[in-house]
């Protein structure tokens, strides 16, 4: 009688079984995303202390915060494409390791140059994690669960950044910012151990395929998802990111109170992501879910940006805005997985989408501020954001239905499918009935 192995080979076999979902691997990958996103919220929360300790100028502080978005906006598609050669399992391990090393090094720096170097290393680790996790989630999920898992992935950002924004200030008060950096390193190391234990890494390596890279750029769905995600990111960050400053300046809230409100508003986006993933899992078409989220954003943004309304109404509108907005990224992540998962364009596709998101985050807030300066605050800014929401909704409606990137001749991806097995991709395409 031959006994079934119980070590890592058995886990790898289960994770790559089309009929089963490795929920332990899913939890590990979600944890990796949360830890990565915490580098954004944590940095913003620690920035006032860092400015005081290092004498950072406003320009240097801005570069410190935006370096992560800049990395994704400038090199997302290239890093995603090359990551497929490395192997997504190896890439996510290296990304978490980079965060651990950067946090440990950052806790001991005594110069502005060292601080910026540690921040760039954090950003590189973050980008590596968020590029590798979506293809891996598709690989460890059974077809029946892929919409749910891929859609829920979008919650990593509000959960990680929001929790960090809430917890880092009290942590700094207890152990200082250096101690908080060490705590973050320990958390990242813990997640790395979970990933090492449960997430498969022994997939086939291959060379970076030019066909794989071009496949992402040739796909109408990937290009449309990239553009739509950029528009969504622009309007979301313009509302949620600028809200604390608007409450301090216009409503007289303290910096601490406004920061707490901002963290809560950011966090409520997560249950919106989960709701969107659940709706897709239950068969709701993408061309309905995204416009529903856009309609909610368009209806609530007026209450957020109207300076004549009471603070309670503005904050309530912001919470509603963030919640309904969560429907959009969950559907877009599920759509991208349906189009590209298991192909040699998977890395380039998620990289291109990440790049679009980074560009939107960089351009959205300045656009809204510019409109407020040139035309006026409140209604003119809301009108611009409503137009962006309309473009996102239209993009979802006109997105090609049932498209699947054809396999090229490049690297073999880490896929849930066994070699040579054909899978019914239509069961995974979220815009089909």
Secondary structure by P-SEA (a helix, b strand, c coil): cccccccaaaaaaaaacccccaaaaaaaaaaaaaaaaaaaaaaaaaaaaaaaaccccaaaaaaaaaaaaaaaaccaaaaaaaaaaacaaaaaaaaaaaaaaaaaaaaccccaaaaaaaaaaaaaaaaaaaaacaaaaaaacccccaaaaaaaccaaaaaaaaaaaacaaaaaaaccaaaaaaaaaaaaaaaaaaaacccccccccccccaaaaaaaaacaaaaaaaaaaaaaaaaaaaaaaaaaaaaaacccccaaaaaaaaaaaaaaaaaaaaaaaaaaaaccccccaaaaaaaaaaacccccccccccaaaaaaaaaaaaaaaaaaaaaaaaaaaaccccccaaaaaaaaaaaaaaaaaacaaaaaaaaaacccccaaaaaaaaaaaaaaaaaaaaccccccccccccccccccccccccccccccccccc
